[in-house]
Amino acid sequence: MRVKIICIFILAIILNFSCSKKNQIQIAQIDDHGIFLTTFKVRYQDFLNNQIQDDNLMNRYLFLNNVIDETLFLKYAHELSINNDEEYLKKKEDIENQLLLNEYFNKKVNIDFNPTDSEIRNLYKWQNTTIHVRHLFSRNKTKIYELYKRLNAGKKWKDLAYECFQDSILKNNGGDLGWYKYGELDTRFEMKAFALKPGEISEPIKTKDGYSIIQLIESELDGFLIEDEYQLRKNKLIDLAKNIRQKKNLIDLTEKTLQSMNVNFDEKVLDNLYQLLQSKQKSIEPFYSDRLVSFNNKNWNVFQSIEKLSDLSSRQLSRIDSPYYLKEALLGLIARESFLNDSKKANLHKSKLFSDQLDKHLNQYLVSYVMKKLEITSSKDSLISQEKIRERYFSFRNQLALKSNILIDSVAIKTFIM
């Protein structure tokens, strides 16, 4: 066995609760920490599902060893107060906020619905269609509606495209984007584009890059629409339809939330901040106190905004290549703060399910954090060999095991029924 067992025997634990004996079974104990069968079985089933494994005695002991190792590492972390480290506390806050957002979105965004047969067949058709599209574009909502008004008044499309694009190719080809298959465009853009008829022009829509007026020039079916193939793909198409609806719900919720918050940016400060963020020579300090954005009788100055931006991932930060995307990033953070406030007001963080999920994620992170601190983990850039990492891991885990009293009920492990 992977874990060195100090003592193996049958644990007869009689709890002073009014529940069944089956629910009272304790399959292992590490010092004063018990591992109970009911909790173990839930986690073990998740392990089997994730690893695509069958239940057998070897896997039972394998997973139990993992749980014991986890318990030893957590005990070590708490004894040394590693869970009070600044880095850990920051990650703890991030994990709690993300779980809160997940709960909030489950109630507000991820609402289950049954797509109609027409919606599903449209998706099937779109996946077998290539479209040729062009668009008029602006990052300003007022400007795109001015273009739309002038287009409806008879202004030529190519003249408007020449005005609205800076890119020389799009400027001179009337905003012609060329041919695309379904899934190759921004979700909001393609949902509108594929729904158009050849020659039809859309109203202005918001995309991840700004605002567009779309015209479907022509479309071509890639082969034939076959009923048998449709039936075979139907379940996946239903899942896709639900995913699309969830994305739309999130976009709608975000836009509705931001509209209600009366968000106003100081465009000059925004532009200055962007220029300063791009420059490694200039100091941002003189601009720290400048008010950048106001919403709901609240203000973020430059310093506060930079602190908020630091929460974004490197991938998200890499997208900020203009003042427009800097504003979009900040709008997303403002909406996120509103969602978190709403979820706390609704006491979503006080349910037992949320508490259990938070404990699970925090324990997982704390174990990985301990391993990182002790240099018994690896990364893509690590020069430490996998063999060396395993050696360090088992050496440290064995030291912890020797200092602990580990008891396992082997009969319970062998005989419990999934």
NORWO-V722707 format. One record per helix or strand. SS is the DSSP state (helix for helix, strand for strand). FROM is the first residue (numbers start at 1). LEN is the number of residues. If there is no record, write none. Layout:
ss->SS from->FROM len->LEN
ss->SS from->FROM len->LEN
//
This chain:
ss->strand from->7 len->2
ss->helix from->21 len->4
ss->strand from->26 len->5
ss->strand from->33 len->4
ss->helix from->37 len->15
ss->helix from->57 len->23
ss->helix from->82 len->3
ss->helix from->86 len->23
ss->helix from->117 len->11
ss->strand from->129 len->10
ss->helix from->141 len->12
ss->helix from->157 len->8
ss->helix from->168 len->6
ss->strand from->176 len->6
ss->helix from->187 len->7
ss->strand from->201 len->1
ss->strand from->205 len->2
ss->strand from->211 len->11
ss->helix from->227 len->34
ss->strand from->264 len->2
ss->helix from->267 len->12
ss->helix from->285 len->3
ss->strand from->291 len->5
ss->strand from->298 len->4
ss->helix from->302 len->8
ss->helix from->314 len->5
ss->helix from->323 len->23
ss->helix from->348 len->3
ss->helix from->352 len->22
ss->helix from->386 len->17
ss->strand from->406 len->3
ss->helix from->410 len->6
//
